[in-house]
Amino acid sequence: MPLWTGPGRGAGPNLECMSEQSSGDRGRGNAELREFLRSRRARIGPEEVGLAPQSGARRVPGLRREEVARLAGVSVDYYVRLERGRTTNASEAVLDAVARALRLNDTERTHLYALARPTRRPSRPLPPQRVRPGLRRVMDSLTYTPAIVVGHRSDVLAANDAARALYTDFEALPVRERNLPRYLFLDESARELYVNWEAAARGAVASLHLYAGRHPHDPKLAELIGELSLRDADFRRWWADHDVQRRTYGTKDFHHPVVGDLTLDYEVLTPDGDPDQILGIYTAEPGSPSDHALRLLLSDWSASSSSRSSGTASASSSSRSSGTASASSSTGSSRASTGAPSGTSSGASSGTPSGTSSGASSRARRDFLPRTGAES
């Protein structure tokens, strides 16, 4: 399934890429490669790379195709075919030359390679990801350190208590909604949590673009991009920029509704064997106000969790007691009706039609007893 892809000079998804060529694989790759190279050309002026401005007004900003070809040392015709995805055997030397001409960083260079040499559509969808037991133990051992495991499409696969206290309780959400970009763009609390929400949101979009280069045929990714493009104008605009970014390390500022301002450093670790599963860790400088705030936040979360657990247990106990009382009352009524004068039915003595008491008692027990997952 082709991905939603911004048209580069507009603000909406480009649907024409879905039927650009008879081959769906190449058609999607063409559109992504074309828009990526166009966006990289647009950000560089001729004077920045030592080219004399040509006469005549430019219809679009940045370098022209022929200027990129000249800088890369290839023919204009070859570069045009490369940009349009009409060649699938570009050599490393050519791709490196184009990357230098467009001043691509390492992440952008890797993305160019992925787009210029698209993979074939897999015969089966990506299998569900599972967090490795050892990785989960590492995450859970970080008591006062927010840590999350993120997988395909930036799905949140696991989060420790500190991360759930900082962000949101991902584990309480439906599986489909446990996704960082979805949280950032569709949950209003995220816009209030991040001091620089735009930078965080742009980074999430850029990470999705990088993932799209490696997994161009992921139908769940196409669904996610389509939904966010339709529901959020910021996502739609930034997706059209075609920026790519790899999560590594940095600092983020938060304004939490419970403990106030926090400044946290983050590190992103990628375990061997699964480049699409990462462990993100947030730390505060020891003894700093942010460190104290994190500990206070986790204490508040733990207390709230204990309160919720106690409340659930209390409600369950109350339900059982009420159910027992109801059953006893029903039994007493049955005994009373059994001792009624001859000719009086048990239903009449209880003031209800015959046969109703048993059904009502059964319903009462169901209402008071704790519900199972299937019932709720």
N, C-alpha and C positions, 0 to 999 in steps of 0.2 A: 504494500500500500504506500503510495507516495506521501511524503510529508507536506503539511502546510508550510509554505515558504513565502516570506515577504518579497514583494517585487523590487525591493531595493530603492525605488524612488517614490514609493507610496507608503500607505499605512495599513494595508490590509493583506490578507493571504492571497497568494497567487495560485489560482486553481488551474490555469492553463497548463502548468507543468504536469498535471495528471495525465494528459493525453498528448504530450508533446511529440512522442515517437511511438512506433508500434511496440517497442520493447519498454515495458513499464520500468524495468530496472535502470536502463540507460536514460529513459526520459526523466526520471526523478533525479538521477545523478547529474544530468545535464543542467537542470534548473538550479540545483544547489551549487554546483561548481560555477556556473555562469554568474549567479548573484553574488557569490562570495568574491570572485575576482573583480567584478564590477565595483563592489563596495570597497575593496582594497585600492583599486585604481582611483576611486573618487576622493580619497582622503589625501592624495599626494599631488602637489602642484608641480609643473615642469621645472620651475626655478629651484625647487627643493632638491632635485636630482641633477642639477647642472644643465638642463636643457633650455635653450633659448625659446621664449614664447613664440608660437607661430602666429602669423597674421590671421585675422578673422575671429569673430566671436565664437566661444565654445558653447555648444549646446548643453553640455553636462560638465560638472566640476571634475577636476582631477586630470589624470593622464588619459590620453587616447590609447587605443589598442596599438597603433603603429609606434607610439612612443615606448610602450612597454616592450614591444618586440625588439626595438632598437637597443634598449637597455639590457635586455636578456640575450641579445645576440642570436635571435632566431628570425625567420622570415615572418612578415605580417600575416601571410596566409596560414602559416603553421600556428601562430599564436591565436588567431581567430578560431581555428578548428579546435585548439586546446580549450579555449574559454567556453566554447559551445559544447564541449564534451564529445566531439566527433573523432577524437583519437584516444584510444585506451592503452597505448603502449609508449607513453611519454617516458623518456629515460630519467634517471635520477639527476643527471647533469642538467637537463632542460628544466626540470622542476626546481632544482636548486637555483638556477639562473633566474627563473621567474620570481622565486621567493626573494632573492636579493634585490631584484629590480623593484619589487613592491614593498621592500623593507619589512618582510614578515618576521615576527618573533618565532621562537621555537614552537610554541603551541599552534600558531597559525600555519607554520610550515608542516607540522604533523597533520593538521586538518586538510591542507592542500593535497598531501599525499593520499589521504583517505578518500577525498572526493575525486581526484584524478584517476584513481585506480579502484573503482567501486567493486564491492564484493557481490557475488551472486546471491539472489534471494535464497534464504535457507529453506530446506524442505519442510521444516517444522518450526513453530514459534519458539521463542526463548523460554527455557524452563523456568519455573518459579525459583527465585533465589532463596537460599537459606543461610542464615548467619552461622559461620563456623563456631562450634562450641568453645574453642579456645579464645576466639575473638570476642565472643559474648562475655566470657569470664573476665577478660581484660577490661571490657567496658563496665561491667557491674562492679569491679573492684575499685573503680575511681569514685569513691563515695562523695566527695565534695567537688568533683570535677564533672561538669556537663559533658556527656559523650553520646554520640549517635552513630549508628551504622547506616550508611546510605548506599543504595544499589542502583539498578537500572532506572533510568528516567528520573533520577534523584528521589526515588521512593525511600521513605524512612523504614528500614527493616527492623530496627531496634533502637531503644533509647533508655538510658538509665534514669533513675529518679531525679537526679540533678538537672538533666536535660529536659525532662518533662515539666519540672518546676519552672525552668527558665522559659521554655517555649510554650508548649501546650501538651496535653496528655495524648500523644499520638496513638497510644495503644487503646484509648477509649473511642477512637474514631473508626468508622468503617474502613476496611482495608484499602478501598479505592481512594480514600481521601488522605492516606498517610503519604504525603508527597510534599517536598519542600517548596517547589514553585507554586503548587496549588495553595499551600498555606500562606506564602508570601503575598500572592495576588488576590486571593479570594477570602481571606480571613482578616477582617478589619483590625483585630488586635495586633497583627503583625506590623501594620503600618505605625502603630503607636509604640511597639516594643523597640524597633530599630531606630536609633537616632538618625542615621543616614539610610533610610529605607530604600531610596533610589539606587544607591550603590549596591546594596545587598540584592535587590531585585534584578538589576542589570547583570550582576554576577551569576545569578541563578539561570537567567536566560542564556548567557554565554556558555555556561556549562552544559545546558541542554543542546545547544548547537554543536558543541564538541562531541557529545554522545551521539547525536544524529549522524555525524560523519562516520562513526564506527558501526552504527546499527541503522542504516537507512531504511530497512524494511520492517522495523518494529511497529506493529499496528497499534499497540497501546501508546507508544510515543506519538504517533499521528493523531490519535484520539485526544491525548492530553493537549497537544499544541493547538488542535482545532478548537477545543473547548476554551482554553485560555485566550486564544485570539478573538473569539466571539464575545467573551465576557469581560475582557479588560483591554482598554485602549492602550495603556502603557505597555502591556505585554506585546500587543500587536505591533506597535511602533518599534520597540526594541528588538523584536524578532526579525524585523525587516532590515536591521542594521548588520546582521550576519557577523557580529563579534563572537569570538570564541575565547574561553578562559578555562584554565585548569586550576582547580582548588589546590592550594599549597599551604600557605600560612599568612598570618596578618593579625590585625587588631580590629575589633568591632566594639562600638559603644551601644549600650542598651539603656532604655528607661523602663524599668519593670514596675508594674502597678503596685507590687507588694513592698519591694525593698529600694526602689528608686534607681539611681544611676549606677551603672557598672561599666567598667572598661576591661575587656577580656581579650587575651591573646588566643589565637586558635592555630592548631596544627592539624594537617590532614595526612593520614597515613594510609598507604595503599598496600594491602597484603599481597604477597607473591601469589601468582596463579589466578588472580581475579581482579583485573584492572577496573572493573565496573562495580567493585564493592570497596568502600572506603570507610575509615574510622575517623570521625571528626571530634577533636578534643578542645575544650575551652578551659583556659586556666587564668587565674588572677595572680598578681604579684603577692607573694606571701606577706601577710601583715598589713596589706593595703586595705583601704575602705571597700574596694570591690571584693577582696577576699572575705572580709567580715560579712558583707552583704550576701555573698554566695552561701555562707554557712547559715546565716539567718533565714535565707530563702529555703534551704533544704530542711531546716528545722520546722518552718511553717508548713512546708509540703508534707513532711512526715506526720506532723500533728493533725493536719487536715485528713490525711489518708487514714490515720488511726480512728479519727472521729467518724469518717464515712464507714469504716469497717465495723465500728461499734454500733453505729446506727443501723446498719444492715442486719447485724446479729440480733439487736434489740427488736427490730421489726419482725424478724423471723421468729423469735421466741414469742413475741406478742401474738403473732398470727397463729402459732401452734396452740397457745393457751386459749385464744378465742375460738379456734376450731374445736378444741376439746370441750369447751363450755357449751358451744352450740350443739355438739353431738349429744352431750349429757342432757341438755334441755329437750332435744328432740326425743331422746329415749324416755325421759320422764313423761312427756306428753303422750307417748305411745302407751306407757303403763296406765296413765290416767284414763285414756280412751278405752283401754281394755276393761277397766272396771266400771264403765258406764252402764246405765240401766238398759235392760233388754229391749231391743228394737231400735236403739240409738247407734248409728254407725260411728266408727272411730273418726271418720272425716267430719261428721257433724259435730261431735263433741269438741273437736279442735277448732271449729269455726271455719273449716276449709273443706272444699270438695274432697271426696275420697280419692286417695292416691296422690294428692298434692304434697302432703307432708314429707314423704320420702324424697321427692324431687327437690323440694326447697332445702331440705337438710343437706342433700348432696351438693347443691349449688353453694350453700353457705360454707361448707368445708373447703370447696375449691377456691372460694373467694378469700378465705382466711389463711389457707396454707401457702407456704412460699411457692412461687411459680418456678417452673423449670425453664431452661433457656428456650425450649421449643414453644412454650406457652407465651412467654413474653416476647 
